[in-house]
Amino acid sequence: MNTEVIKYIGCDDADLDLFESQYALPAGMCYNSYLLLSEKVTIMDTVDPRKTGEWLNKLTAALNGRKPEYLIIQHMEPDHSGSINAFLTAFPDTTLVGSKIALLMLPQFGIEAARTMEVKGGDTLDLGGMTLSFIAAPMVHWPEVLMTYVPEQKVLFSADAFGKFGVYDADPDDWACEARRYYFNICGKYGRPVANVLKTAATLDIQTIAPLHGPILEGEKMQEAVRLYTIWSSYQPETDGVLVAYASIHGNTRKAALQLAEILKQKGAKKVAVTDLSRDDMAEAVEDAFRMSRMVVCCSTYDADIFPPMHNFLHKLQLKTYQSRRVGLVENGSWAPQAARIMRGMLEQMKDITIVEPVVSIRSALKPTDMPALETLAEHLLED
């Protein structure tokens, strides 16, 4: 976004390999920041300290000799607040504007500001030619978060909501893929707060959404993003299909999972995705679990428990409040199989999870005698 009054001054971080030290970034990441050239010059958020120098150079050039009046802190996570101290060294007279919790967090991150202004949802700030209307967005995905609407420009600055993985122009024709992985792994736990903010946003005349990560959204792309966020935040499936997720030690559980996937396709499953929890990206597995309407987890027994990749997967689903799905269980064990019992126990701690019978128990390797149970499980799983 580069208009006469709103300038994009964000930075790409193409070399970053992991976001939050856990999410793979094949296309890097971007940290978005915006300059509002109103009568009272205002900046929307800073960037990660990895890009402080580049950001300050962009900011200084865009200011063209003007002095900023306000720095709006929508989100205190370090990838957005990490350049505040450097900014204050360059512009010490700027007032930091944020929610009560954001201002309380400043000293926790070693930030000392001479001038601060507390705002809350429903407050406005007149910049002279532009008005900032603040929207409280607690737990999207931190408690201090604000979004900011500018009615004169019909722009919603949405903090981390509507963000995605990747540098700014990564996959310009496919916003949803990396936005989905981002949403369920970053914001997925907080569906209700996201839904509440969407209700507020629906009352506003918004033509542009400017997030803190990923591209600015306008027109049909913005409408599609809002449609998907409405689905995602409700915990309802986006796709009528089945995820078959397996954790296999020596390959025999893998063979059973692949066989079940083929049976599901033969019986009319509209979409079947298969993921190897030992090798595939765990964040994509979490994304697919939320995306699909049904899931089967196939796991080897390991040390009288479940193979650790499956435990990690189910733990992450529990963290992100996975719910309202039909789930089948396939276990494998050479002696005293325990995987189904333990997976059931983890799944039953989640909301509205229906365990589909029969539970399929394999001894060591898939055999012709196991096929009827797989067939029956597939049939029952696909029932409405």
Buried (B, 14 or more C-beta within 10 A) or exposed (E): BEEEBBBBBBBBBEEBEEBEEEBBBEBBBBBBBBBBBBEBBBBBBBBBBBBBEBBBEBBEEBBEEEEBBBBBBBBBBBBBBBBBBBBBEEBEEBBBBBBEBBBEBBEEEEBEBEBBEBBEBEBEBEBEEBBBBBBBBBBBBBBBBBBBBBBEBEBBBBBBBBBBBBBBEBBEEEBBBBBBBBBBBBBBBBBEBBBBBBEBBEEEEBEBBBBBBBBBBBEEBBEEBBEBBBBBBBBBBBBEBBBBBBBBBEEBBBBBBBBBBBBBBEEEBEBBBBBBBBEBEBBBBBBBBBBBBBBBBBBBBBEEEBBBBBBBBBEBBBEBBBBBBBBBBBBBBEEEBBBBEBBBEBBEEBEEBEBBEEBBBBBBBBEEEBBEBBBBBBBEBBEE
